[in-house]
Amino acid sequence: MYEQARNNGRAFDLVIMDLAVSSGMDGKEAVQKLRELDPQVKAIVSSGYSTDPVMADYRSYGFIGVITKPYGIKKMAEVVQSYLPA
């Protein structure tokens, strides 16, 4: 979806990835794929597993930010606004 949107001139401004996915590619793998497509991708990792190494050192894994679950709409809005241009 990211690649298709980008190719159609409608690139995503920000991606929020869950770290743990029960089936399929997890957030750590997905952000690596996105970085191959677009080295400038803005990706935030989200998880309830606060002790996971990715959450503590998210930049080393290709993310620009982190949001720990659980969170509400107010916290989500703050995080999103902090990474998007005004």
C-alpha positions in Angstrom: 0.0 0.0 0.0 2.8 2.4 0.9 4.6 1.8 -2.5 1.4 2.1 -4.4 0.4 5.4 -2.7 3.9 6.8 -3.2 3.9 5.8 -6.9 0.5 7.5 -7.4 1.8 10.8 -5.9 -0.1 10.3 -2.6 2.7 9.2 -0.3 1.8 8.7 3.3 3.0 11.4 5.7 3.5 9.1 8.6 3.3 5.4 9.3 2.5 3.9 12.7 3.6 0.3 13.0 2.6 -2.2 15.7 5.7 -4.0 16.8 4.1 -7.4 17.4 1.8 -8.9 14.7 0.3 -12.3 15.3 0.3 -13.3 11.6 2.5 -11.9 8.9 5.3 -9.3 9.0 6.0 -7.5 12.3 6.7 -3.8 12.6 10.5 -4.3 12.8 10.5 -6.2 9.5 8.0 -3.9 7.8 10.0 -0.8 8.6 13.1 -2.3 7.0 11.1 -3.0 3.8 9.7 0.6 3.9 13.2 2.0 4.3 14.3 0.1 1.2 11.4 1.7 -0.8 11.8 5.1 0.8 14.8 6.0 3.0 12.9 9.1 4.2 9.8 7.2 5.5 8.5 8.6 8.8 7.6 5.5 10.9 6.6 5.3 14.5 6.6 2.1 16.4 3.8 1.2 18.8 3.7 -1.6 21.3 2.6 -2.7 24.7 5.8 -4.6 25.2 7.8 -1.7 26.7 10.7 -3.9 27.5 11.3 -4.9 23.9 14.7 -3.6 22.7 13.1 -1.9 19.7 11.0 0.3 22.0 14.1 1.4 24.0 16.3 2.0 20.9 13.7 2.6 18.2 16.0 4.8 16.0 18.5 2.0 15.6 15.7 0.0 14.0 14.6 2.7 11.6 11.8 4.4 13.5 11.6 8.1 14.2 9.4 7.8 17.3 7.6 5.5 19.7 4.2 5.4 21.3 3.6 2.8 24.1 0.3 1.1 24.5 -2.2 1.7 25.9 -2.8 5.2 24.7 -5.8 7.4 24.0 -6.6 9.7 21.2 -5.0 12.7 23.0 -1.7 11.0 23.3 -1.9 9.7 19.7 -2.7 13.2 18.4 0.3 14.6 20.4 2.7 12.1 18.9 1.4 12.4 15.3 1.5 16.2 15.5 5.1 16.2 16.8 6.3 14.4 13.7 4.2 16.1 11.0 4.9 19.5 9.5 2.5 22.2 10.7 
